[in-house]
Amino acid sequence: MIQVMQRRIKYLLLKFFRLKGSAHSISIGFTLGASINFVPSFGIGVLISVAIAKLFKGNPIAGFLGGISLMWVFPVLFYLNYLTGRFVFPDDLGDGIEQVANHSASLDQSVLTSLSLGRTFIIGMLINIALFICLLYPPIYIISKRYQKKILQYIYVKWVKRPAI
């Protein structure tokens, strides 16, 4: 099982570093593709990643690779959206949720609590996406621009060209 995962990761890294195109195109495609994981996309996140990458003139294959790179972390990113939103809007939602859970609140209170949670999540999601793009783009650009050939050479020596046993 671990060897299968290692082979997949190696394949994706090899695919990423063999991408043709400018460093900007690869970087923007990967960054936007990976940032879609902050959005609850209900299974079509990879398609959205490719579309967003093409829309902003990034590399669509890099967008695809970015989209699948963080797919497994979605529950953590979902919770991070909520925490960031709570940092911006420090409402005490615990009482409202508790009232709704105890059925002692009216329908208006339930709707207001739901809207407040939605607002908190969406604001947190937008802030997280903006921060993620600003933090991920520069290192991916530098890696694509300066170190792509060196990394490919390293991959070839270490993974592809193995000594005969």
SULGI-V869076 format. One line per field, one symbol per residue. phi: phi as a letter, one per 20 degrees, with the letter a starting at -180 (. if undefined). psi: psi as a letter, one per 20 degrees, with the letter a starting at -180 (. if undefined). A space follows every 10 residues. Layout:
phi = ???
psi = ???
This chain:
phi = .fffffffff fffffffefe pfffffffff ffffffffef dlndffffgf fffffeleff fffffffefd gfeggfffff gfffffffdf feegffffff feleefffff fffffffffg ffffffffff ffffeeggff fffffedfff fffffffede eeffe
psi = ghhggghggg ghggggijpq rqhgggghgg ghghiiiipo ilikhghhgg ghghhkkroh hhgghhhihj hijghghghh gggghhhgnl qniggghggg hjkiqrhghg ghgghggggg ggghgggggg ggghhhgghh ggghghjghg ggggggghhg nqqp.
